[in-house]
Amino acid sequence: MLEHVELFFKSIFIDNMVFATFLGMCSYLAVSKKVTTAVGLGAAVIFVLAVTVPLNWLLDQYLLQEGALSWLGPEYADYNLSFLSFILFIATIATMVQLVEIVVEKFSPALYNSLGIFLPLIAVNCAILGGSLFMQAREIPSLGLAFNYGLSSGIGWFLAILAIAAIREKIRYSNVPPPLRGLGITFIITGLMAIGFMSFGGMLTGGDEAVVAEEQNMATKQEDTTKENKEEADKTSVSYHQAIKE
């Protein structure tokens, strides 16, 4: 349970797709002019990541990895289909994005029209593919953690685009210097927000330092115990030799 909680908050705040790795910036910048459209696209990204990351985890575990086909028989144990990762991952993502596009067009035509070309472009959004590739590179051990990672990564991207959309709506009434209006001030605000999100890394750093300090204390105690045992052994040896001489 603790592992799920740690992965959830780490994926949202510390390894945020936008502010830590700057993935999905094209949609992040283009569809963040209004909060309503940002919420719609963010919800679509959450759904696509939450579905495609665990699906691609299953593909990776039971089809793509070296030896993943051993469940078909021992003669397939040496097969390695990892070179197909990009093709199959993108195919899975494109399928889910097509499903989202059909649902949004059916139930919310206004949102579908406001998102425009950026809704089908989720299929080639580097944040979506990055979620599956990071899952593969980090060797997430279980399907539940893969779902957790996809969901939390989507929530992190959703919070990023929602925050910048709210700021851009308010900044229209601010006196921004003419050379910085538009994308200029948006890039600056994004950089400042990324610096702010970097501070969340201290939540894990402090714990790591505590673990390291505890390990150092244990090593010091072990060294002291070893020295004491050695001194006692030396004293015993000296006493033994003196007794033999006498």
Kinemage of the C-alpha trace (Angstrom):
@kinemage 1
@onewidth
@group {chain A} dominant
@subgroup {mainchain}
@vectorlist {calphas} color= white
{ca met a 1} P 0.000 0.000 0.000
{ca leu a 2} L 2.810 2.401 0.885
{ca glu a 3} L 4.431 1.694 -2.476
{ca his a 4} L 1.237 2.722 -4.284
{ca val a 5} L 0.936 5.959 -2.285
{ca glu a 6} L 4.580 6.869 -2.889
{ca leu a 7} L 4.319 6.201 -6.640
{ca phe a 8} L 1.056 8.182 -6.848
{ca phe a 9} L 2.395 11.371 -5.274
{ca lys a 10} L 5.821 11.055 -6.885
{ca ser a 11} L 4.300 10.811 -10.378
{ca ile a 12} L 2.073 13.849 -9.802
{ca phe a 13} L 4.436 16.266 -8.079
{ca ile a 14} L 8.066 15.127 -8.446
{ca asp a 15} L 8.103 13.389 -11.852
{ca asn a 16} L 5.382 15.575 -13.382
{ca met a 17} L 5.210 14.995 -17.135
{ca val a 18} L 5.196 18.724 -17.935
{ca phe a 19} L 7.348 20.282 -15.235
{ca ala a 20} L 9.953 17.527 -14.780
{ca thr a 21} L 10.379 16.107 -18.292
{ca phe a 22} L 8.568 18.777 -20.413
{ca leu a 23} L 6.560 16.176 -22.338
{ca gly a 24} L 3.285 17.053 -24.055
{ca met a 25} L 4.198 20.732 -24.355
{ca cys a 26} L 2.484 21.231 -27.740
{ca ser a 27} L -1.000 20.464 -26.395
{ca tyr a 28} L -0.128 22.075 -23.071
{ca leu a 29} L 0.585 25.421 -24.763
{ca ala a 30} L -2.075 25.300 -27.475
{ca val a 31} L -5.136 24.206 -25.476
{ca ser a 32} L -4.473 26.131 -22.240
{ca lys a 33} L -6.104 29.428 -23.220
{ca lys a 34} L -9.392 28.520 -21.493
{ca val a 35} L -10.016 26.455 -18.372
{ca thr a 36} L -12.983 24.605 -19.918
{ca thr a 37} L -10.991 23.252 -22.857
{ca ala a 38} L -8.020 22.501 -20.577
{ca val a 39} L -10.255 20.425 -18.298
{ca gly a 40} L -11.641 18.475 -21.268
{ca leu a 41} L -8.250 17.673 -22.740
{ca gly a 42} L -6.791 16.914 -19.292
{ca ala a 43} L -9.577 14.440 -18.563
{ca ala a 44} L -8.966 12.758 -21.925
{ca val a 45} L -5.242 12.477 -21.166
{ca ile a 46} L -5.980 10.946 -17.738
{ca phe a 47} L -8.238 8.329 -19.330
{ca val a 48} L -5.809 7.466 -22.125
{ca leu a 49} L -2.812 7.166 -19.768
{ca ala a 50} L -4.780 5.163 -17.179
{ca val a 51} L -5.814 2.648 -19.855
{ca thr a 52} L -2.789 2.469 -22.150
{ca val a 53} L -0.029 2.194 -19.517
{ca pro a 54} L -1.408 -1.033 -17.922
{ca leu a 55} L -2.294 -2.433 -21.368
{ca asn a 56} L 1.229 -1.772 -22.590
{ca trp a 57} L 2.570 -3.283 -19.349
{ca leu a 58} L 0.759 -6.520 -20.233
{ca leu a 59} L 2.173 -6.395 -23.763
{ca asp a 60} L 5.656 -5.798 -22.398
{ca gln a 61} L 5.471 -8.582 -19.803
{ca tyr a 62} L 3.849 -11.293 -21.911
{ca leu a 63} L 4.953 -10.471 -25.455
{ca leu a 64} L 7.837 -8.022 -25.873
{ca gln a 65} L 10.476 -8.757 -23.232
{ca glu a 66} L 13.192 -11.315 -23.758
{ca gly a 67} L 11.760 -14.632 -22.648
{ca ala a 68} L 8.227 -13.185 -22.343
{ca leu a 69} L 6.863 -15.823 -24.738
{ca ser a 70} L 7.882 -18.687 -22.477
{ca trp a 71} L 4.209 -19.135 -21.559
{ca leu a 72} L 3.712 -20.498 -25.113
{ca gly a 73} L 6.297 -23.202 -24.545
{ca pro a 74} L 10.009 -23.685 -23.873
{ca glu a 75} L 10.856 -23.376 -27.571
{ca tyr a 76} L 9.736 -19.701 -27.473
{ca ala a 77} L 11.754 -18.743 -24.379
{ca asp a 78} L 14.641 -17.287 -26.390
{ca tyr a 79} L 12.507 -14.939 -28.478
{ca asn a 80} L 12.977 -11.188 -27.941
{ca leu a 81} L 10.356 -8.908 -29.538
{ca ser a 82} L 11.376 -5.702 -27.768
{ca phe a 83} L 12.071 -4.067 -31.152
{ca leu a 84} L 8.289 -3.953 -31.642
{ca ser a 85} L 7.713 -1.853 -28.499
{ca phe a 86} L 7.193 1.483 -30.236
{ca ile a 87} L 4.842 0.067 -32.871
{ca leu a 88} L 2.621 -1.821 -30.434
{ca phe a 89} L 2.614 0.947 -27.820
{ca ile a 90} L 1.545 3.548 -30.384
{ca ala a 91} L -1.088 1.178 -31.808
{ca thr a 92} L -2.589 0.728 -28.333
{ca ile a 93} L -2.540 4.484 -27.716
{ca ala a 94} L -4.117 5.278 -31.097
{ca thr a 95} L -6.928 2.798 -30.414
{ca met a 96} L -7.770 4.371 -27.062
{ca val a 97} L -7.563 7.914 -28.473
{ca gln a 98} L -9.962 6.956 -31.258
{ca leu a 99} L -12.376 5.654 -28.622
{ca val a 100} L -12.096 8.905 -26.639
{ca glu a 101} L -12.661 10.972 -29.801
{ca ile a 102} L -15.828 9.031 -30.654
{ca val a 103} L -17.208 9.412 -27.100
{ca val a 104} L -16.430 13.159 -26.871
{ca glu a 105} L -17.916 13.855 -30.306
{ca lys a 106} L -21.068 11.943 -29.348
{ca phe a 107} L -21.731 13.410 -25.893
{ca ser a 108} L -20.012 16.837 -26.018
{ca pro a 109} L -19.876 18.311 -29.541
{ca ala a 110} L -18.967 21.759 -28.177
{ca leu a 111} L -15.912 20.404 -26.373
{ca tyr a 112} L -15.012 18.343 -29.441
{ca asn a 113} L -15.080 21.465 -31.622
{ca ser a 114} L -13.098 23.543 -29.108
{ca leu a 115} L -10.355 20.903 -28.822
{ca gly a 116} L -10.165 20.644 -32.599
{ca ile a 117} L -7.177 18.807 -34.020
{ca phe a 118} L -5.509 18.436 -30.615
{ca leu a 119} L -7.891 15.672 -29.496
{ca pro a 120} L -6.826 13.149 -32.184
{ca leu a 121} L -3.242 14.398 -31.762
{ca ile a 122} L -3.226 12.827 -28.278
{ca ala a 123} L -2.227 9.675 -30.170
{ca val a 124} L 1.147 11.254 -30.952
{ca asn a 125} L 1.392 13.244 -27.716
{ca cys a 126} L 4.846 12.489 -26.339
{ca ala a 127} L 3.461 12.534 -22.766
{ca ile a 128} L 1.208 9.556 -23.588
{ca leu a 129} L 3.971 7.531 -25.193
{ca gly a 130} L 6.399 8.691 -22.504
{ca gly a 131} L 4.182 7.167 -19.812
{ca ser a 132} L 4.462 3.714 -21.395
{ca leu a 133} L 8.184 4.055 -22.104
{ca phe a 134} L 8.927 5.252 -18.551
{ca met a 135} L 6.874 2.327 -17.248
{ca gln a 136} L 9.026 -0.010 -19.319
{ca ala a 137} L 12.331 1.656 -18.390
{ca arg a 138} L 11.559 1.729 -14.653
{ca glu a 139} L 10.534 -1.938 -14.732
{ca ile a 140} L 7.312 -1.440 -12.786
{ca pro a 141} L 6.707 -4.852 -11.217
{ca ser a 142} L 2.916 -5.258 -11.193
{ca leu a 143} L -0.207 -4.405 -13.181
{ca gly a 144} L -1.658 -2.465 -10.246
{ca leu a 145} L 1.408 -0.232 -10.023
{ca ala a 146} L 1.312 0.269 -13.805
{ca phe a 147} L -2.309 1.444 -13.574
{ca asn a 148} L -1.364 3.657 -10.623
{ca tyr a 149} L 1.512 5.166 -12.600
{ca gly a 150} L -0.643 5.851 -15.664
{ca leu a 151} L -3.450 7.409 -13.614
{ca ser a 152} L -1.158 9.573 -11.485
{ca ser a 153} L 0.887 10.713 -14.499
{ca gly a 154} L -2.354 11.762 -16.195
{ca ile a 155} L -3.468 13.635 -13.089
{ca gly a 156} L -0.101 15.414 -12.983
{ca trp a 157} L -0.489 16.525 -16.623
{ca phe a 158} L -4.086 17.558 -15.915
{ca leu a 159} L -3.029 19.733 -12.951
{ca ala a 160} L -0.300 21.347 -15.049
{ca ile a 161} L -2.571 22.360 -17.936
{ca leu a 162} L -5.363 23.403 -15.552
{ca ala a 163} L -2.992 25.654 -13.587
{ca ile a 164} L -1.524 27.352 -16.668
{ca ala a 165} L -5.009 27.805 -18.181
{ca ala a 166} L -6.272 29.518 -15.021
{ca ile a 167} L -3.206 31.772 -14.977
{ca arg a 168} L -3.531 32.647 -18.678
{ca glu a 169} L -7.179 33.602 -18.209
{ca lys a 170} L -6.243 36.014 -15.414
{ca ile a 171} L -3.100 37.342 -17.060
{ca arg a 172} L -5.151 38.877 -19.868
{ca tyr a 173} L -5.997 41.688 -17.476
{ca ser a 174} L -2.366 42.204 -16.436
{ca asn a 175} L 0.041 44.729 -17.860
{ca val a 176} L 2.425 42.315 -19.575
{ca pro a 177} L 5.235 43.937 -21.626
{ca pro a 178} L 4.384 43.700 -25.353
{ca pro a 179} L 7.403 41.528 -26.319
{ca leu a 180} L 6.374 38.908 -23.737
{ca arg a 181} L 2.676 38.688 -24.499
{ca gly a 182} L 1.357 35.340 -25.676
{ca leu a 183} L 3.735 32.379 -25.563
{ca gly a 184} L 6.607 34.423 -24.106
{ca ile a 185} L 5.014 35.001 -20.712
{ca thr a 186} L 3.558 31.450 -20.832
{ca phe a 187} L 7.041 29.958 -21.134
{ca ile a 188} L 8.284 32.104 -18.258
{ca ile a 189} L 5.381 31.083 -16.016
{ca thr a 190} L 5.888 27.417 -16.950
{ca gly a 191} L 9.559 27.657 -15.979
{ca leu a 192} L 8.686 29.239 -12.623
{ca met a 193} L 6.060 26.553 -11.978
{ca ala a 194} L 8.623 23.858 -12.839
{ca ile a 195} L 11.034 25.364 -10.282
{ca gly a 196} L 8.219 25.325 -7.725
{ca phe a 197} L 7.432 21.666 -8.425
{ca met a 198} L 11.127 20.798 -8.032
{ca ser a 199} L 10.785 21.652 -4.335
{ca phe a 200} L 8.515 18.614 -3.884
{ca gly a 201} L 11.613 16.459 -4.437
{ca gly a 202} L 12.558 17.200 -0.832
{ca met a 203} L 9.722 14.960 0.328
{ca leu a 204} L 11.739 11.920 -0.775
{ca thr a 205} L 15.227 13.366 -0.320
{ca gly a 206} L 14.713 13.838 3.399
{ca gly a 207} L 13.680 10.224 3.797
{ca asp a 208} L 16.679 9.029 1.812
{ca glu a 209} L 19.050 11.060 3.992
{ca ala a 210} L 17.495 9.584 7.110
{ca val a 211} L 17.956 6.062 5.752
{ca val a 212} L 21.576 6.803 4.833
{ca ala a 213} L 22.264 8.232 8.294
{ca glu a 214} L 20.742 5.172 9.935
{ca glu a 215} L 22.843 2.870 7.757
{ca gln a 216} L 25.980 4.839 8.677
{ca asn a 217} L 25.135 4.545 12.387
{ca met a 218} L 24.660 0.806 12.015
{ca ala a 219} L 27.995 0.509 10.199
{ca thr a 220} L 29.744 2.536 12.927
{ca lys a 221} L 28.271 0.337 15.662
{ca gln a 222} L 29.333 -2.772 13.777
{ca glu a 223} L 32.892 -1.437 13.452
{ca asp a 224} L 33.017 -0.633 17.193
{ca thr a 225} L 31.789 -4.131 18.027
{ca thr a 226} L 34.421 -5.646 15.728
{ca lys a 227} L 37.183 -3.591 17.388
{ca glu a 228} L 36.031 -4.617 20.874
{ca asn a 229} L 35.971 -8.286 19.892
{ca lys a 230} L 39.448 -7.964 18.413
{ca glu a 231} L 40.830 -6.299 21.560
{ca glu a 232} L 39.336 -9.017 23.753
{ca ala a 233} L 40.806 -11.666 21.471
{ca asp a 234} L 44.248 -10.007 21.700
{ca lys a 235} L 44.063 -9.861 25.502
{ca thr a 236} L 43.071 -13.516 25.663
{ca ser a 237} L 45.954 -14.447 23.370
{ca val a 238} L 48.474 -12.510 25.488
{ca ser a 239} L 47.201 -14.112 28.678
{ca tyr a 240} L 47.444 -17.527 27.096
{ca his a 241} L 51.055 -17.013 25.980
{ca gln a 242} L 52.032 -15.702 29.432
{ca ala a 243} L 50.482 -18.733 31.059
{ca ile a 244} L 52.467 -21.035 28.769
{ca lys a 245} L 55.757 -19.231 29.583
{ca glu a 246} L 55.120 -19.542 33.325
